[in-house]
Amino acid sequence: MPVPVRMPHDAGDGLTTARLVLRRYTLDDLPSLVAINADPEVMRYLGGVMTREQSRAFLDARMLNYYDVHPGFGIWLTTLRETGETVGMHCLNHIHGEPLIQVGYRIERAHWGRGYATEMSLALMLYGFTRKRLELITAITDLDHVVSQRVLTNVGLHRVGDRLFPHPNLVKSGRLAYFECHRAAWLGHFAAGLDPEGIPA
Ligand SMILES: CC(C)(COP(=O)(O)OP(=O)(O)OC[C@H]1O[C@@H](n2cnc3c(N)ncnc32)[C@H](O)[C@@H]1OP(=O)(O)O)[C@@H](O)C(=O)NCCC(=O)NCCS
């Protein structure tokens, strides 16, 4: 039975899966962003915890200002369809300083292990390859981050090797596990598992 997805033209307008829905961040979401970025377990492989000021700068640069410059791409708030509760974030955006588009996720600790990172990442792969007509989706994660690597493999990316990225926000992490997935290969193997008409508009 294919997994249902509702796919708007812009993921931030409500990309929806069986349990989750994305929306754009606003300034009002700063407290929840500050909270997730202040959790040392969440930030273990993401350069360590952020202060409130760092989260505010991240919200402006990578979220609020990014949406208009790169329509249909960005970092979005991930919420539960049923209750509206925030569970974390998902992204389809540029790797810092690169032309490459990456898929990514950050889930609040209380919601780990329920398949949320995987569920919305699969929908984002479909959205990226069909709505946004991407030829390639990439991802990076820490060499030791086995859980994230598992999610990436489960949604169809494969490890190409290790890479160093020169952007100041990434270079300090050293070599990162680099993953790729090409459009034709993904559509051939994974798209049949998803039903983009499965959730009525
Ligand atoms: C990485 C993260 C997003 C995963 O979120 P999640 O919603 O718990 O992930 P899912 O439940 O969708 O999938 C986790 C997968 O890892 C597997 N897993 C869990 N613990 C594992 C372990 N110790 N070793 C190997 N695999 C493990 C799960 O079994 C599952 O795989 P499966 O579906 O094949 O069984 C979450 O832990 C997180 O937000 N971490 C902090 C932020 C972060 O590191 N983001 C990624 C940056 S690259």
The ligand as a Gaussian input file, in Angstrom:
#p B3LYP/6-31G(d) Opt

LIG

0 1
 C       18.883000      11.693000      13.481000
 C       17.421000      11.934000      13.869000
 C       16.877000      13.050000      13.009000
 C       16.622000      10.651000      13.633000
 O       15.251000      10.953000      13.846000
 P       14.158000       9.806000      14.117000
 O       12.838000      10.392000      13.783000
 O       14.363000       9.229000      15.461000
 O       14.606000       8.733000      12.989000
 P       13.695000       7.547000      12.421000
 O       12.887000       6.991000      13.542000
 O       12.982000       8.023000      11.197000
 O       14.788000       6.505000      11.915000
 C       15.893000       6.147000      12.720000
 C       16.554000       4.914000      12.121000
 O       17.803000       4.681000      12.790000
 C       17.761000       3.408000      13.409000
 N       18.553000       3.469000      14.627000
 C       18.194000       3.992000      15.814000
 N       19.226000       3.875000      16.678000
 C       20.226000       3.261000      16.001000
 C       21.548000       2.876000      16.338000
 N       22.052000       3.088000      17.544000
 N       22.320000       2.276000      15.404000
 C       21.835000       2.077000      14.144000
 N       20.588000       2.424000      13.761000
 C       19.802000       3.019000      14.690000
 C       16.293000       3.122000      13.637000
 O       16.052000       1.757000      13.832000
 C       15.715000       3.657000      12.320000
 O       16.012000       2.809000      11.246000
 P       14.915000       1.717000      10.710000
 O       13.711000       2.528000      10.273000
 O       15.606000       1.041000       9.562000
 O       14.617000       0.810000      11.861000
 C       17.269000      12.341000      15.361000
 O       17.961000      11.414000      16.147000
 C       17.826000      13.730000      15.623000
 O       17.121000      14.713000      15.438000
 N       19.075000      13.829000      16.048000
 C       19.665000      15.128000      16.354000
 C       19.783000      16.038000      15.150000
 C       20.625000      15.422000      14.076000
 O       21.666000      14.833000      14.357000
 N       20.183000      15.566000      12.826000
 C       20.856000      15.001000      11.692000
 C       21.981000      15.839000      11.321000
 S       22.820000      15.192000       9.886000

